Amino acid sequence: MTKQERIMSSLTNLFNKIEAHYRPQMEAEFTDISLSEIEAIEYIANNAQPNVTRLADHLYMTRGAASKITKKLLDKGYIARYQLPDNKKEIYFQLTSKGKSINARHEALHQKFAENDQVIFDELTDEAVSNILEFLNKYNKHLDSSIRKNIEK
């Protein structure tokens, strides 16, 4: 097995295990909302002037799919639309009090998950963290470049 195959296999295995371990807890906490909708709420909560295009880019989905998610969130009362006074064309989103409640519960779960996993991160040396982050940054830049090239085609 090559270096690349070993690393990619380990990453895939890691993310599959994270998903298998935490998804049931997320689904038990949020019975009336999908995980995609929760991720959209998180994005809207943490970004200035979120719109469908930015949301789609962040979630790596089409604008049509992001529009469907925002429609569901609007219908459920988790988000509201707004426009800027000087730009009546663009529609942005903000959380309602119901959306803020969902986001707070989501953040609390992530905090619980982080506390559960902290023991592993406490064992890492500064050098190991630096090496991991350096690899992840390089790989992310590589993927960003590839994504941009595919979009430009």
Buried (B, 14 or more C-beta within 10 A) or exposed (E): EEEEEEEEEEEEEEEEEEEEEBEEEBEEBBEEBEEBBBBBBBBBBEBEEBBBEBBBBBBEBEEEBBBBBBEBBBEBEBBEEEEEEEEEEEEBBBBBEBBBEBBEBBEEBEEEBEEEEEEEEEEEEEEEEEEEEEEEEEEEEEEEEEEEEEEEE
